[in-house]
């Protein structure tokens, strides 16, 4: 879904300030994924991360980022869908 005023006419790829770009190693094999969460506040973003961690092995984020002039926060975590969290 593209929100009004957020069209990417030039098909440019960008990174939220404070977040490193996703590299090939993050998604090098089937079952690896990068999840970016946009939420109203830190508590909501970390609650979503906790829900993901209950199902899959993740490399959790320890902080959220804020983009100046944009509402809410963003959080990025890395999932390994091939592993259960208790393995």
Backbone torsions as a table, in degrees:
resi	resn	phi	psi	omega
1	UNK	NA	132.8	176.7
2	UNK	-110.7	124.5	179.2
3	UNK	-77.1	149.5	177.6
4	UNK	-55.4	137.7	-179.2
5	UNK	82.4	-0.4	-178.5
6	UNK	-114.9	14.4	-179.5
7	UNK	-60.3	146.0	-179.4
8	UNK	-110.6	74.5	-173.8
9	UNK	-59.7	-36.2	-178.9
10	UNK	-89.5	7.0	-176.6
11	UNK	52.4	37.2	179.8
12	UNK	-78.6	143.4	174.3
13	UNK	-101.6	134.7	-178.9
14	UNK	-132.9	168.6	179.2
15	UNK	-127.5	137.5	175.3
16	UNK	-61.8	136.1	178.8
17	UNK	-51.7	135.9	-179.2
18	UNK	90.9	-10.6	178.4
19	UNK	-107.4	136.1	176.5
20	UNK	-74.9	153.1	175.6
21	UNK	-63.2	153.8	174.3
22	UNK	-77.1	129.8	179.6
23	UNK	-108.8	171.4	-176.9
24	UNK	-56.6	-34.4	-178.8
25	UNK	-64.6	-29.0	-179.8
26	UNK	-66.5	-26.4	-177.3
27	UNK	-133.4	34.8	-173.1
28	UNK	-70.1	-22.7	-175.9
29	UNK	-133.6	155.1	173.9
30	UNK	-58.6	136.8	-179.5
31	UNK	100.9	-12.1	175.5
32	UNK	-96.1	138.3	-177.7
33	UNK	-146.7	153.2	172.6
34	UNK	-112.1	128.7	179.5
35	UNK	-117.1	125.5	174.2
36	UNK	-110.5	125.9	-178.0
37	UNK	-107.5	130.1	171.2
38	UNK	-110.3	126.6	-175.8
39	UNK	-143.6	165.8	-179.1
40	UNK	-68.8	-32.2	-176.5
41	UNK	-154.0	172.5	-178.8
42	UNK	-59.2	-44.1	-176.6
43	UNK	-58.2	-43.2	179.9
44	UNK	-67.1	-44.2	-180.0
45	UNK	-60.7	-44.6	-179.8
46	UNK	-70.9	-29.4	176.0
47	UNK	-65.4	-40.1	176.8
48	UNK	-64.3	-44.1	177.8
49	UNK	-59.3	-41.4	178.6
50	UNK	-62.7	-39.0	177.1
51	UNK	-62.5	-42.0	177.8
52	UNK	-64.9	-41.3	-178.1
53	UNK	-66.2	-23.8	178.6
54	UNK	-73.5	-19.1	-176.8
55	UNK	-106.5	-33.9	-173.6
56	UNK	-138.0	161.5	173.8
57	UNK	-72.5	130.5	-180.0
58	UNK	-134.6	158.3	165.9
59	UNK	-101.8	101.4	-171.9
60	UNK	-75.0	155.6	173.2
61	UNK	-85.4	147.1	178.3
62	UNK	-104.6	-3.4	178.0
63	UNK	-154.7	162.6	174.8
64	UNK	-103.6	168.6	174.7
65	UNK	-123.7	156.4	176.4
66	UNK	-124.6	136.4	176.6
67	UNK	-98.3	122.6	-178.8
68	UNK	-53.3	131.6	178.4
69	UNK	84.1	-5.1	-179.9
70	UNK	-109.8	145.8	178.9
71	UNK	-76.2	154.2	172.1
72	UNK	75.5	-166.9	-177.4
73	UNK	-129.5	165.5	176.2
74	UNK	-129.5	149.7	179.4
75	UNK	-142.4	139.8	178.5
76	UNK	-124.2	129.9	173.7
77	UNK	-132.6	162.6	-175.3
78	UNK	-115.6	127.5	-177.6
79	UNK	-108.9	146.9	169.5
80	UNK	-121.0	98.0	-176.4
81	UNK	-70.1	-10.1	-179.4
82	UNK	-81.1	-15.4	-175.7
83	UNK	-119.4	143.2	172.2
84	UNK	-82.2	156.3	-177.4
85	UNK	-63.7	-22.5	-177.9
86	UNK	-92.7	5.5	-178.4
87	UNK	-96.2	NA	NA
